[in-house]
Amino acid sequence: GLTSEGALQAWSHRLASTSKYHRRPGVTEAADLAAPELYADDLPSGLVPHVRMEWFALQSGMLRGSWRAPAHTANAFAVQSFIDELAHASGQDPLHFRLRQLEPGRRLPYAQHGGPELDTGRLAGVLRAVADRIGWGRAVPARTGLGLACHFTFGGYAAHALEVRVDADGRYRIERCVCALDVGRIINPLGLEAQAIGGTIDGLSTALRLQIRVSDGQVVEQNFDTYPLLRIDEAPSVEVILIPSEADPGGAGEMAVPTLAPALANAIFAATGVRLRKLPLGLTVAAPEAAAAE
């Protein structure tokens, strides 16, 4: 919820899933099963006076494993998409609304992997970097939108900003894609840039079309012919910004995945007024009235 001045006042986050630990020997307590699914210290915890997070165990016979940036992928999509909705609903600029929560920078306790603290100033830094590079706030043509998202993952700070153009038939294309990473002291700049690009393409593949379906008790997607990652001719050029830092090195291999899907969905909303809340997003956007009926 928001105050009358448009500030975040209360946040409720609910997640139902089959824990990836549900068949791990010796793991039976609810808190241990919930631990890899929902991170209690993830934002907006620490930024909002009243926060409630709930995890519900979903019983399933299907095995689950870890995907790149486990748990952060699903939760960042939910959080950063809804942050965007709150900004628009309250008549605030999505960038300024986020910065309002993050600045002035402060260090928050973070008990999960990547801690022991989360620096909101560094998260604001990557957000400002992608916004500046993509020209946030400039006038764009009709059916063109800018979207962004930021997240803290395993000791690293990441943000994406995308420019999306939607054709009259609902098909959309990414005109620009900017990714900024702050992972502390950079040991291998080329390796870090490669991780940023690879994570972006991984996140984009999933956002557009990747999914696992089950039919008659079997997984439908058996190999990469039925689980098609983005091809070179489909992938946008990725502009990478590496933030200089003297902080201790943090994670780098998974940072760029969680923020891609919400940034894309937010850009599509800015272009069309259609809010996409399910993954994969698909390759086309329905008219607003059709989307509302789903």
C-alpha positions in Angstrom: 0.0 0.0 0.0 0.9 3.7 -0.5 0.6 6.7 1.7 -1.4 9.7 0.6 2.0 11.2 -0.5 2.7 8.2 -2.7 5.3 6.5 -0.5 5.5 2.7 0.0 3.9 1.9 3.4 3.0 -1.8 3.3 4.0 -4.8 1.2 2.5 -8.3 1.2 4.3 -11.0 -0.8 2.9 -14.6 -1.2 4.6 -17.4 -3.0 3.3 -21.0 -3.5 5.9 -23.5 -4.9 7.3 -26.9 -4.5 10.6 -26.3 -2.7 13.6 -27.5 -4.7 14.7 -28.9 -1.3 11.6 -31.0 -0.9 13.4 -34.3 -1.5 16.7 -33.3 0.1 17.5 -35.8 2.9 17.0 -34.3 6.3 15.2 -31.2 5.2 11.7 -31.3 6.7 11.2 -28.1 8.5 9.0 -25.5 6.8 11.5 -22.7 7.3 14.3 -24.8 5.6 12.0 -25.7 2.7 11.1 -22.1 2.2 14.7 -20.8 2.4 15.6 -21.4 -1.3 12.2 -20.1 -2.5 11.7 -16.7 -0.9 14.5 -14.6 0.6 13.2 -12.6 3.5 15.7 -9.8 3.2 15.1 -9.2 -0.5 13.8 -5.7 -1.4 11.5 -4.1 -0.7 12.1 -5.5 2.8 14.0 -2.9 4.8 12.6 -0.1 2.7 9.0 -0.4 3.7 7.7 0.0 7.3 5.3 -3.0 7.1 6.3 -6.1 5.3 4.7 -9.6 5.3 6.2 -12.5 3.3 4.5 -15.9 3.2 5.5 -19.2 1.5 3.0 -22.0 0.9 4.3 -25.5 0.2 2.9 -27.0 -3.0 3.0 -30.8 -3.0 4.1 -32.2 -6.3 5.5 -35.4 -7.7 7.8 -33.5 -10.1 11.4 -33.0 -9.3 12.8 -29.5 -9.2 16.3 -28.1 -9.5 18.1 -24.8 -9.6 17.8 -22.4 -12.5 20.3 -19.6 -13.0 19.8 -17.1 -10.1 17.4 -19.5 -8.3 14.4 -17.9 -6.6 15.6 -14.4 -7.6 14.3 -14.9 -11.2 10.6 -15.5 -10.2 10.6 -13.0 -7.3 12.4 -10.2 -9.1 9.8 -10.5 -11.9 6.9 -10.2 -9.4 8.5 -7.4 -7.3 9.8 -5.2 -10.1 6.7 -5.6 -12.2 4.5 -4.6 -9.2 6.8 -1.7 -8.3 6.1 -0.4 -11.8 2.4 -0.9 -11.4 2.4 1.1 -8.1 4.4 3.9 -9.8 1.9 4.2 -12.7 -1.1 3.8 -10.4 0.1 6.7 -8.2 1.1 8.9 -11.1 4.8 8.7 -10.4 7.7 8.2 -12.8 8.9 4.5 -12.4 12.5 5.5 -12.2 12.0 8.3 -9.6 9.6 6.0 -7.7 12.4 3.4 -7.3 15.0 6.0 -6.4 12.7 7.4 -3.8 12.9 4.1 -2.0 16.6 3.5 -2.5 18.1 6.9 -1.8 19.8 8.2 0.2 21.9 5.0 0.1 22.0 2.9 3.3 23.3 -0.5 4.2 20.6 -3.0 5.1 21.2 -6.4 6.8 21.0 -9.3 4.4 21.1 -12.8 6.0 20.8 -14.8 2.8 23.6 -15.7 0.3 25.4 -12.6 -0.9 25.2 -10.9 2.5 25.8 -9.8 5.2 24.5 -6.5 3.8 22.7 -4.9 0.9 23.7 -1.4 -0.1 20.7 0.5 -1.5 23.0 3.2 -2.9 24.8 0.7 -5.1 21.5 -0.5 -6.4 20.4 3.0 -7.2 23.8 3.5 -9.0 23.1 0.7 -11.5 19.6 1.9 -12.0 20.8 5.5 -12.7 23.4 4.1 -15.1 21.0 2.2 -17.3 18.4 5.1 -17.2 21.1 7.6 -18.3 22.4 5.4 -21.1 19.0 4.7 -22.6 17.8 8.3 -22.2 15.1 7.8 -19.7 12.4 10.6 -19.8 12.9 11.5 -23.5 10.0 11.5 -25.9 9.6 8.3 -27.9 7.4 7.4 -30.9 3.9 6.0 -30.6 3.8 2.3 -29.5 7.4 2.6 -28.2 8.1 2.2 -24.5 11.0 2.3 -22.1 11.1 -0.1 -19.1 13.6 -0.8 -16.4 14.2 -3.0 -13.3 16.9 -3.5 -10.7 17.7 -6.3 -8.2 20.3 -7.5 -5.8 21.5 -11.1 -6.4 24.2 -13.1 -4.5 26.3 -10.1 -3.6 25.9 -8.2 -7.0 23.7 -5.3 -8.1 22.1 -5.4 -11.6 19.7 -3.3 -13.6 18.3 -3.4 -17.1 16.7 -0.8 -19.3 14.9 -1.7 -22.5 13.4 0.2 -25.4 10.6 -1.8 -27.1 8.7 -1.1 -30.3 5.3 -2.8 -30.8 4.0 -3.2 -34.3 0.3 -2.8 -35.3 -0.1 -6.6 -35.3 1.1 -6.9 -31.7 4.5 -8.2 -32.5 7.3 -6.4 -30.6 11.0 -6.1 -31.0 13.7 -4.8 -28.7 15.3 -1.7 -30.1 17.8 -1.3 -27.3 18.9 -3.3 -24.3 21.2 -1.8 -21.6 22.6 -3.8 -18.6 24.6 -2.4 -15.7 26.4 -4.5 -13.1 28.1 -3.6 -9.9 29.8 -6.6 -8.5 32.6 -5.0 -6.5 36.2 -5.0 -7.6 36.4 -6.3 -11.1 39.0 -9.0 -11.6 38.2 -9.9 -15.3 36.4 -7.2 -17.2 35.9 -9.2 -20.4 34.6 -12.2 -18.4 32.2 -10.0 -16.5 30.9 -8.4 -19.7 30.4 -11.9 -21.2 28.4 -12.9 -18.1 26.3 -9.7 -18.5 25.5 -10.5 -22.1 25.0 -14.2 -21.5 22.7 -13.6 -18.6 20.7 -11.1 -20.6 20.2 -13.6 -23.4 19.3 -16.3 -21.0 16.8 -14.1 -19.3 15.4 -12.9 -22.6 15.0 -16.4 -23.9 13.0 -17.3 -20.9 11.0 -14.1 -20.9 9.9 -14.6 -24.5 9.2 -18.3 -24.9 10.9 -20.9 -22.7 8.8 -23.0 -20.5 8.5 -26.6 -19.2 5.2 -28.3 -19.8 4.1 -31.7 -18.4 1.8 -34.0 -20.3 0.7 -37.5 -19.1 3.3 -37.3 -16.3 6.2 -36.5 -18.7 8.1 -33.4 -19.5 7.3 -32.3 -23.0 10.5 -30.3 -23.7 13.2 -33.0 -24.0 16.0 -31.1 -25.8 16.9 -27.8 -27.3 14.8 -28.4 -30.4 11.7 -28.1 -28.2 13.3 -25.7 -25.7 14.7 -23.1 -28.1 17.1 -20.6 -26.7 17.3 -17.3 -28.5 19.3 -17.5 -31.8 21.9 -14.9 -32.9 19.6 -13.4 -35.5 16.9 -12.9 -32.8 19.0 -11.4 -30.1 19.4 -7.7 -29.6 22.8 -6.0 -29.1 23.4 -5.6 -25.4 25.1 -2.5 -24.1 27.0 -3.3 -20.9 28.0 -0.9 -18.2 30.4 -2.1 -15.6 30.4 0.0 -12.5 33.9 0.6 -11.0 34.1 -0.3 -7.3 36.6 -1.0 -4.6 34.2 -3.2 -2.7 34.9 -6.9 -2.2 34.1 -8.9 -5.3 30.6 -10.3 -5.4 28.7 -12.7 -7.6 28.8 -12.3 -11.3 27.4 -15.4 -13.1 23.7 -14.9 -12.3 23.2 -11.2 -11.8 21.9 -10.3 -15.3 19.0 -12.8 -15.4 16.4 -11.7 -12.9 16.0 -8.1 -14.1 15.5 -8.8 -17.8 11.9 -10.1 -17.8 10.4 -7.3 -15.6 12.2 -4.6 -17.6 10.8 -6.1 -20.8 7.3 -6.4 -19.4 7.5 -2.8 -18.0 8.6 -1.5 -21.4 5.7 -3.3 -23.2 3.3 -1.7 -20.7 4.8 1.7 -21.4 4.3 1.1 -25.2 0.8 -0.4 -25.1 -0.9 0.0 -21.8 -1.0 -3.9 -21.6 0.3 -5.3 -18.3 1.8 -8.8 -18.7 2.0 -10.8 -15.5 2.8 -14.3 -16.6 6.0 -15.9 -18.0 6.8 -16.5 -20.7 5.5 -13.2 -22.1 5.2 -14.6 -25.6 6.1 -12.9 -28.9 3.0 -10.7 -29.3 0.9 -8.4 -27.2 -2.9 -8.5 -27.3 -5.0 -5.4 -27.5 -5.7 -3.9 -24.0 -9.3 -5.0 -24.0 -8.4 -8.6 -25.0 -5.6 -8.8 -22.3 -8.0 -7.5 -19.7 -10.5 -10.4 -20.5 -7.8 -13.1 -19.9 
